Amino acid sequence: MAFFPVFLSVVFVVRNQSEHMQQILTDASTVMASLVSDYELIVVDNASNDQSVSVLKSLTDESGLPNLQVYALTKEVDADTASWVGLENALGDFVAVIDPFAEDINFLPEMLNKAASGADVVFADNAQRPAQSWPYRIAYAVFYRVYKWFNGIDLAKEAPQYRILSKRVVNFILQHPQPAMTYRHLPATGGFSRVNLNYSADPRISHTKRLGSSIDRGARLLVSTTRAPMRLVTSLSLFGAASNLVYSVYVLAVGLFKADVAPGWVSLSLQQSGMFFLISLVLMVLGEYILNMASLSNEGPPYYVGQEFTSARMTRREKLNIEEAGKKTEFAKQQVG
């Protein structure tokens, strides 16, 4: 296995996995220790209601794992927001985001090799996905087709959840009003140097995703990352206004050149077309206003960290202490000399 002289942060998002937590983090720590010179494991507990927080807290004591950061959320949020909790608190030169139950951490060396070679973003797509219900699979396929139609990118294949981001990309995302939402798509659409890799590994646990929350998350992602839906509304409004204007001309022409027109038809038709013309114009203006306000909005943080605790042992600090102690010894020798 190649060794990289970099500081790597690894973000895990977990929920109600207390029985698997220690094994997953122990395996990850073993891989990281032989892969990079410095590392940190960042665990975001997505409001677990089992013993996950207690287990994580025990893993950060003196006899636990080194370089472990834990952020326990008070309420459950979507996977992208939970991932961003870890990303914005990461200190590494590179940040890897891994679903420990669906992705293989042993593929990380190949991804890091691409990142260390100059790629700002490295994506890895697992050919084997956890089994899901058929309604979820249908909704999943429809959403990604619509998103590709609006944005020209297949999020499922071109921007999967398993990724490594350079610190430069993370800092760039931080400048956006809604970084937790921007994080999902921006690395693939922002013009960064990126590499897409494919591999195949069995998921550790087949966890079923909830269709309702996934639809809500997809709708927010679609609306917040592209102007296309609202632009479609304003385009339809403009089309409606133009159509009613053309219909009004048609009604006037009928009234002027046809003799056998029903009494009151011309005035009633002009009244209706005029009303719909005004309504369409109002909808178009409102749509443009909403589009502009949405682009300028800056909402507050969508999550709140209820508890935060850190490993008692940090190998990075231990190395710094040894180096500092060596300097003090050398300085003392110089003074004696």
NUDREN-310216 format. One record per atom (N, C-alpha, C): x negated, z, y; residue in three letters. Coordinates in pm, whole numbers, plus 50000, padded with zeros to 5 digits. Layout:
BEGIN
XZYALA/...
END
This chain:
BEGIN
499165000049880MET/500005000050000MET/499135000050125MET/499444991550221ALA/498684990750345ALA/498865003450428ALA/497845006650509PHE/497905018350596PHE/497855013650741PHE/498745019250825PHE/498865014850964PHE/498545026551057PHE/497605024651150PRO/497255035351245PRO/498245035951361PRO/499505038551333VAL/500545038951435VAL/501385051651416VAL/502175054451518PHE/503115065651512PHE/504495059651486PHE/505075062851371LEU/506345057151329LEU/507435067851326LEU/508565064951390SER/509745073551382SER/510755067051289SER/511335074951200VAL/512315069951104VAL/513625077551125VAL/514705070151152VAL/515995076151181VAL/516925074651062VAL/517475085951016PHE/518485086150911PHE/519785091550969PHE/520895085050940VAL/522215090250976VAL/522915094550848VAL/523315107150841VAL/523915112450718VAL/525195120050752VAL/526045121150651ARG/527265128950664ARG/527705133650526ARG/527845146750512ASN/528325152850387ASN/527505148450266ASN/526185149350277GLN/525295145750167GLN/524295156950140GLN/524775169150142SER/523885180650127SER/523145180749994SER/523785176149887GLU/523145176649755GLU/522025166449739GLU/522045155949819HIS/521005145649809HIS/519965146749920HIS/520185155350017MET/519385155550138MET/517905158450112MET/517635168750038GLN/516245172750017GLN/515445162049944GLN/516045156049841GLN/515335145749766GLN/515035133649852GLN/516005129349932ILE/515815117650018ILE/514715119950120ILE/514725131550185LEU/513735134350288LEU/512355136750228LEU/512305142750110THR/511015144750043THR/510395131350006THR/511195122449950ASP/510695109049917ASP/510225101650042ASP/511005102750150ALA/510635096050274ALA/509335101650331ALA/509175114750324SER/507955121050375SER/506735116450296SER/506895114950165THR/505795110250081THR/505395096050117THR/506385087450138VAL/506105073550175VAL/505425072950311VAL/505925080550407MET/505365080150542MET/503935085350547MET/503655095750473ALA/502325101850477ALA/501245092150431ALA/501585083050340SER/500615073350289SER/500685060050362SER/501615058650456LEU/501845045850522LEU/501275045250663LEU/501455056050741VAL/501055056150882VAL/500235068550913VAL/499525067951025SER/498695079351064SER/499535090951117SER/500635087951187ASP/501535098251238ASP/502965093551219ASP/503855103051193TYR/505245099451172TYR/506155111251205TYR/507415108251222GLU/508445118451234GLU/509705113351165GLU/510395122351098LEU/511675119251035LEU/512775125151121LEU/513655116651169ILE/514755121051256ILE/516065119751178ILE/516725130951156VAL/517985131051083VAL/519115134151181VAL/520085125151187VAL/521275127351269VAL/522415130851174VAL/522845143351179ASP/523975147451096ASP/525265144451171ASP/526045135351115ASN/527235130351183ASN/528435139451157ASN/528335151951207ALA/529425161851199ALA/529855164451055ALA/528885167550968SER/529205170750828SER/530025183550821SER/530925184150723ASN/531705196350702ASN/531355202850569ASN/530185199150511ASP/529705206050392ASP/528505214650433ASP/527555216550345GLN/526395225150374GLN/525195217350426GLN/525415205250475SER/524295196750516SER/523445203250625SER/524075208950725VAL/523315215050836VAL/522465226650786VAL/523005234750698SER/522235245950642SER/521045240950563SER/521255230550484VAL/520155224850406VAL/519085219350499VAL/519505212050601LEU/518545206350695LEU/517785217150771LEU/518495227750805LYS/517845238750877LYS/516775245250789LYS/517065246650660SER/516085252550569SER/514875243550550SER/515075230450563LEU/513975220950546LEU/513055220650667LEU/513435227050777THR/512585227250896THR/511825240350912THR/511945249550814ASP/511215262250828ASP/509765260450782ASP/509015271650776GLU/507585271150745GLU/507295264850610GLU/508175267150513SER/507945261850378SER/508625248350356SER/509205242750460GLY/509935230150447GLY/509075218050470GLY/509685207350518LEU/509005194750538LEU/508395193950678LEU/507255187550692PRO/506665185850825PRO/507325174350901PRO/507175174651033ASN/507565163351119ASN/509045159651107ASN/509875169451091LEU/511315166951075LEU/512075171151199LEU/512855162051254GLN/513725164951368GLN/515165163351322GLN/516015172951358VAL/517405172651316VAL/518315173651438VAL/519305164851445TYR/520305165151551TYR/521675165551483TYR/522345176851499ALA/523655178751436ALA/524755176651540ALA/525575166651520LEU/526645163451615LEU/527865172151589LEU/528595174951695THR/529785183551684THR/531025175851642THR/531035162551662LYS/532155154451618LYS/531625141351560LYS/532385135851467GLU/531955123551402GLU/532065111751498GLU/531025103251499VAL/531005091151580VAL/530685079451488VAL/530765067251542ASP/530465055551460ASP/528965054851431ASP/528595046551335ALA/527215046051287ALA/526245041651396ALA/526655032351482ASP/525765027651587ASP/525455038651688ASP/526485046151727THR/526275057251822THR/525395067951759THR/525665071251634ALA/524845081351566ALA/523395076751554ALA/523195064051525SER/521815058751517SER/521115059751651SER/521865057251759TRP/521255057651892TRP/520845071851930TRP/521525081951877VAL/521105095751901VAL/519655097551857VAL/519335092351740GLY/517955093251692GLY/517005084351769GLY/517445072351802LEU/516575062751871LEU/516135067652008LEU/517055073152085GLU/516695077152220GLU/515875090152222GLU/515815097252110ASN/514985109252101ASN/513695106852024ASN/513475094451978ALA/512285091251901ALA/511065090151992ALA/509905093951939LEU/508655093752015LEU/507685083151966LEU/507975076951853GLY/507035067951789GLY/506805054851862GLY/505695048151826ASP/505415034751879ASP/506465024951825ASP/506925027451703PHE/507975019551641PHE/509025029051586PHE/510285024351584VAL/511385032551534VAL/512115024651427VAL/512215030451308ALA/512945024251197ALA/514275031351180ALA/515335023651160VAL/516675029051136VAL/517085025250995VAL/517355035350912ILE/517605032950770ILE/518845040550725ILE/519705033850651ASP/520775040650579ASP/520165045050446ASP/519905057950428PRO/519165062350309PRO/519895059950178PRO/521195057050184PHE/521955055050061PHE/522215040350030PHE/522045031750128ALA/522285017450107ALA/521005009150114ALA/519955014450179GLU/518725006850198GLU/517565013350124GLU/516525005450101ASP/515355009950025ASP/514195012550121ASP/513785024950130ILE/512695028450221ILE/511365022750174ILE/511265019250046ASN/510025013549993ASN/509764999450045ASN/510754993450111PHE/510554980350171PHE/509994981550313PHE/509894993850361LEU/509434996250498LEU/508014991150524LEU/507054992350430PRO/505704987150459PRO/505674972450496PRO/506474964150430GLU/506504949950462GLU/507084947650602GLU/508114955550638MET/508694954450771MET/507704958950877MET/507014969950851LEU/506054975250948LEU/504874965750967LEU/504524958550862ASN/503454948750872ASN/503814937850973ASN/505064933450972LYS/505524923351068LYS/505564929151210LYS/506014941851220ALA/506074948151352ALA/504684950151410ALA/503744954651328ALA/502384956751376ALA/501694943751410ALA/502204932551355SER/501614919451383SER/502144913351512SER/503074920051577GLY/503534915351707GLY/505024913451723GLY/505824915051616ALA/507274913451627ALA/507884925551696ALA/508704923151798ASP/509374934251866ASP/510484940151781ASP/511134931651701VAL/512254935951617VAL/512064930051478VAL/512244938351376VAL/512184933651237VAL/513464938151168VAL/514234928451118PHE/515464931351044PHE/515224929350896PHE/515904937350814ALA/515844935750669ALA/517264936050614ALA/517624925750539ASP/518964924450484ASP/518914926350333ASP/519654936350285ASN/519714939050141ASN/520774930150078ASN/520394922249978ALA/521334913149912ALA/522404920649835ALA/522124933149795GLN/523084941049720GLN/523744951149814GLN/525044949749830ARG/525784958449922ARG/526684967949843ARG/526944979749899PRO/527874988949833PRO/529254982649818PRO/529904985449707ALA/531244979849682ALA/532244985549781ALA/533124976849833GLN/534154980849928GLN/535494975049883GLN/536574980249939SER/537914975549904SER/538104961249956SER/539044953949894TRP/539254940049937TRP/539804938850079TRP/540674948150128PRO/541064947050270PRO/539864948450364PRO/538944957350329TYR/537764959050413TYR/536904946550410TYR/536734940450292ARG/535924928450282ARG/536524916850362ARG/537854915850359ILE/538514905150435ILE/538314907350586ILE/538574919750631ALA/538394922950773ALA/536934920950815ALA/536014924650726TYR/534574923150752TYR/534224908450774TYR/534714899750685ALA/534414885450695ALA/535024879350821ALA/536274883150852VAL/536944877650969VAL/536214881751097VAL/535854894551106PHE/535184899251228PHE/533874891851252PHE/533054890651149TYR/531754884351170TYR/531854869451198TYR/532904862951145ARG/533124848951179ARG/533514847551327ARG/534414856451372VAL/534844856151512VAL/533664859251604VAL/532864869351566TYR/531714873051649TYR/530704861651657TYR/530484854851545LYS/529564843651546LYS/530104832251633LYS/531414830351631TRP/532034819951712TRP/531854822751862TRP/531994835651901PHE/531864839352041PHE/530404840152086PHE/529514845552001ASN/528144848552042ASN/527084839651978ASN/527464831951877GLY/526494823251813GLY/525514830251723GLY/525824842451679ILE/524914849751591ILE/525714856751482ILE/525214856351360ASP/525844863151247ASP/525234877151237ASP/525964887051287LEU/525434900751289LEU/525094905751151LEU/525894902151051ALA/525684907350916ALA/524344902850858ALA/523954890250883LYS/522744884850824LYS/521574884550921LYS/521854881951048GLU/520784880551145GLU/520454893651218GLU/521344903551213ALA/521084916351279ALA/521654927751194ALA/521174929451071PRO/521664940450987PRO/521244954051041PRO/521814964550983GLN/521554978051032GLN/520104982451006GLN/519524978150895TYR/518144981950860TYR/517194974350952TYR/516454981451036ARG/515634974951137ARG/514494983651185ARG/513494977251240ILE/512404984051311ILE/512364978451452ILE/512354987351550LEU/512294983351691LEU/511014988951753LEU/510384981051836SER/509254986351911SER/509774995252023SER/508915003752073LYS/509315012752182LYS/509715004952305LYS/509144993252324ARG/509494984852438ARG/510954980652432ARG/511434977352313VAL/512824973352297VAL/513754985252322VAL/513384996852269VAL/514195008852289VAL/514305012252437VAL/513195011552509ASN/513215014352653ASN/514055004152729ASN/514054991852683PHE/514864981552747PHE/516354984252727PHE/516724988252605ILE/518124991252576ILE/518595003252656ILE/517705012752681LEU/518055024652759LEU/518525021352899LEU/518145009752952GLN/518535006053087GLN/519965000953095GLN/520594998552980HIS/521954993452980HIS/522965004852995HIS/524115001953055PRO/525125012553077PRO/525625018952948PRO/525765011152842GLN/526245016452715GLN/525205013152606GLN/524095020452603PRO/523015016952509PRO/523425018252363PRO/524285027752330ALA/524695029452190ALA/525425017252137ALA/526185010652222MET/526884998452182MET/525954986452191MET/525114986252294THR/524194975152313THR/523164974452201THR/522784985952148TYR/521764986652043TYR/522104977951922TYR/523394976451892ARG/523794969251770ARG/523454954451779ARG/523634948351896HIS/523494933851905HIS/522314929251988HIS/521884937352086LEU/520894932552182LEU/519564928552120LEU/519014936152022PRO/517734931951965PRO/517754917751908PRO/518934913051867ALA/519024899551811ALA/519384889151915ALA/519924893252029THR/520394883652130THR/519624884452260THR/518694893752273GLY/518014895952402GLY/516754887952421GLY/516424878952328GLY/515244870652345GLY/513944876952299GLY/514024888252227PHE/512814894752177PHE/512244887152059PHE/510934888852039SER/510304883151920SER/510804890751798SER/511434883651705ARG/512014890751591ARG/511734883351460ARG/511794891051352VAL/511584885951217VAL/512724890851130VAL/513284881951050ASN/514334885550956ASN/513804884650814ASN/513914895550741LEU/513444896150603LEU/514614898750509LEU/514444894850384ASN/515464897150282ASN/514834903850161ASN/515594912650099TYR/515144919249977TYR/516364923049894TYR/516134928349778SER/517234932149689SER/516924945649626SER/517824955049645ALA/517654968549588ALA/519024974749566ALA/519164982249458ASP/520434988849428ASP/520685000149528ASP/521865000749589PRO/522215012249676PRO/522225025149595PRO/521755035749656ARG/521735048649586ARG/523145053849561ARG/523975052949662ILE/525335058049654ILE/526285047549710ILE/527385045049641SER/528385035549689SER/529435043149770SER/529195044149901HIS/530135051449987HIS/531105041750052HIS/532385044450037THR/533445035750088THR/533615037950238THR/533675026950312LYS/533885027650456LYS/535365026850487LYS/535765033350596ARG/537175033650635ARG/537535021450717ARG/538595014650675LEU/538995002250739LEU/539405004450884LEU/540195014950910GLY/540695017551046GLY/539585019451147GLY/538635028151114SER/537525030851206SER/536625018651221SER/536495010751115SER/535664998751123SER/536294988251214SER/537624986951207ILE/538314977451295ILE/538164981751441ILE/538324994751466ASP/538174999851603ASP/536754997451655ASP/535775000051571ARG/534384997851610ARG/534104983051634ARG/534644974351548GLY/534444960051565GLY/535064954851693GLY/536264959651724ALA/536944955251846ALA/536144959451970ALA/535654971751971ARG/534864976352085ARG/533554968652097ARG/532944965651983LEU/531704957951984LEU/531944943952038LEU/533024937851995LEU/533334924152038LEU/533624923552187LEU/534414933052236VAL/534794933052377VAL/533624936652468VAL/532774945952421SER/531704950952507SER/530464942152508SER/530314933452410THR/529094925552401THR/529264911052442THR/530494906852469THR/530704893052512THR/531884892352608THR/531814882952701ARG/532904880752795ARG/533954871152739ARG/533694865952621ALA/534564855452568ALA/536034859452555ALA/536384871352499PRO/537804874652487PRO/538524875252622PRO/537924881952720MET/538564882652851MET/538514869252922MET/537444861752899ARG/537384848352957ARG/538474839452898ARG/538814841652771LEU/539904834152709LEU/541234837452777LEU/541424850352810VAL/542644854452879VAL/542764847653015VAL/541684847653092THR/541724841553224THR/541884826353214THR/541294820353111SER/541444805853093SER/542894802253059SER/543524810452973LEU/544934808052940LEU/545824809953062LEU/545474819953145SER/546254822053268SER/546124810153361SER/544914805053374LEU/544714793253458LEU/545464781153402LEU/545434779653270PHE/546164768753207PHE/547674770153231PHE/548184782653222GLY/549604785053247GLY/549994781753389GLY/549134785553485ALA/549424782353625ALA/549444767353648ALA/548454760453592ALA/548404745853609ALA/549594738953542ALA/549974743953424SER/551114737953353SER/552404739553432SER/552604751253489ASN/553814753553568ASN/553814745153695ASN/552624743053752LEU/552534734453869LEU/552914720053834LEU/552414715253720VAL/552754701753675VAL/554254700753646VAL/554804711353586TYR/556244711253554TYR/557084710953682TYR/556614717853784SER/557344717753912SER/557374703753971SER/556244696553963VAL/556214682754010VAL/557184674053930VAL/557214676553798TYR/558134668953711TYR/559584671553751TYR/559934684053779VAL/561304687653818VAL/561674680753949VAL/560744680854046LEU/561014674154174LEU/561224659054154LEU/560404653354065ALA/560534638954039ALA/561874635753975ALA/562314644153883VAL/563624642153819VAL/564734643453922VAL/564634653354009GLY/565664655354110GLY/565754643954210GLY/564584637554239LEU/564574626754338LEU/564984613254280LEU/564614610654156PHE/564804597254102PHE/565904595853997PHE/566504606953955LYS/567594606053857LYS/568884610753924LYS/569934603253896ALA/571214606353961ALA/572084615753879ALA/571944615253747ASP/572834623053660ASP/572194636253619ASP/571684643853715VAL/571084656953687VAL/572154667653697VAL/572144676953602ALA/573134687753602ALA/573004695953729ALA/574134699953785PRO/574104707853909PRO/573324720953889PRO/572444724053978GLY/571684736553974GLY/570444736253887GLY/570274725353808TRP/569104725153717TRP/567784724553794TRP/567714716653899VAL/566484715153975VAL/566074728354040VAL/567024734854108SER/566694747454176SER/566314758354076SER/567044759053962LEU/566744769253862LEU/565374766753798LEU/565074754253768SER/563784750853706SER/562634753653802SER/562804750253929LEU/561764752954028LEU/561544767954046LEU/562634775554042GLN/562514790054055GLN/561724795953939GLN/562064791553816GLN/561364796953699GLN/559894792653696GLN/559644779853722SER/558254775253720SER/557434781853831SER/558044784053946GLY/557334790954053GLY/556984805254018GLY/557934812353953MET/557684826153912MET/556554826753808MET/556614817853708PHE/555574817953606PHE/554224813553662PHE/554254804953762PHE/553014800853827PHE/552354812853895PHE/553154820753968LEU/552624832654036LEU/552144843153936LEU/552924845153829ILE/552524854953728ILE/551194850953663ILE/551054837953634SER/549804833153573SER/548624835353668SER/548824832853796LEU/547754835153893LEU/547384849953901LEU/548394858553900VAL/548134872953906VAL/547354877453783VAL/547744872453664LEU/547034875953541LEU/545584871053545LEU/545374859453600MET/544024854153609MET/543154862853701MET/543704866653816VAL/542944875153908VAL/542674888753846VAL/543694894553782LEU/543504907553717LEU/542464906653606LEU/542524895653528GLY/541544893853421GLY/540134893253474GLY/539924885853581GLU/538594884953640GLU/538134898353697GLU/539094905653755TYR/538754918853811TYR/538354928453699TYR/539144928553591ILE/538814937153477ILE/537474933253417ILE/537224920353408LEU/535944915653353LEU/534784920453437LEU/534934919853568ASN/533874924353657ASN/533684939453650ASN/534784947153645MET/534694961653638MET/534084966153506MET/534434959153398ALA/533884962653267ALA/532364960753265ALA/531884950353331SER/530454947753334SER/529704957953419SER/530414964253513LEU/529774974053602LEU/529994988453559LEU/530844990353459SER/531185004053419SER/529985011153359SER/529935023853384ASN/528855032153329ASN/529465045053280ASN/529915044953155GLU/530595056553099GLU/529615067653065GLU/530125079753051GLY/529305091053011GLY/528895089952865GLY/528025099052819PRO/527555098552680PRO/528715100452582PRO/528785092352476PRO/529885093352380PRO/529685103952274PRO/528595111452282TYR/528345121752182TYR/527765134152251TYR/527765145252179TYR/527165157552229TYR/526455164252113TYR/525185167352129VAL/524405173952025VAL/524685188852029VAL/525295194051922GLY/525645208151918GLY/524485217051880GLY/523615212351788GLN/522455220051745GLN/521255210951737GLN/520095216351768GLU/518845208851760GLU/517755218351712GLU/517065214551606PHE/515975222851557PHE/514895213851500PHE/513665219051497THR/512475211151465THR/511655218351360THR/510895210551282SER/510015216351181SER/509035226151244SER/508775236851173ALA/507775246351220ALA/506365240451209ALA/506195231151116ARG/504895224451099ARG/505005210151147ARG/504095206251235MET/504005192551284MET/502575187851263MET/502365178751170THR/501005174351140THR/500335168051260THR/501125161951347ARG/500545155951466ARG/499905166551554ARG/500595177751570ARG/500045188751651ARG/498835195151584ARG/498895195951450GLU/497775201951379GLU/496505193851401GLU/496675180451400LYS/495505171951426LYS/494985173951567LYS/495905175151662LEU/495495177351801LEU/494805190751817LEU/495265201151749ASN/494645214351757ASN/493225214151701ASN/493035206951589ILE/491705206051529ILE/490755198851623ILE/491235188251685GLU/490415180751778GLU/490055189251899GLU/491055196751946GLU/490815205452061GLU/489835216352026GLU/489965221951906ALA/489055232551863ALA/487625227251854ALA/487475214651805GLY/486145208551796GLY/485505206851933GLY/486325203152030LYS/485805201552166LYS/485345214852224LYS/486125225452197LYS/485755238752247LYS/484435243352186LYS/484245240752055THR/483015244751987THR/481815237452046THR/481975224352069GLU/480895216352127GLU/480575221352268GLU/481625224852346PHE/481415229752481PHE/480655243052477PHE/481015251652379ALA/480335264552368ALA/478845262752333ALA/478555253152245LYS/477155250652209LYS/476335246052329LYS/476975237352411GLN/476295232452530GLN/475995243652627GLN/476955253152636GLN/476745264552728GLN/475605273352680GLN/475545275652548VAL/474475284052492VAL/473115277452509VAL/473105264052483GLY/471875256452498GLY/471375256452640GLY/
END
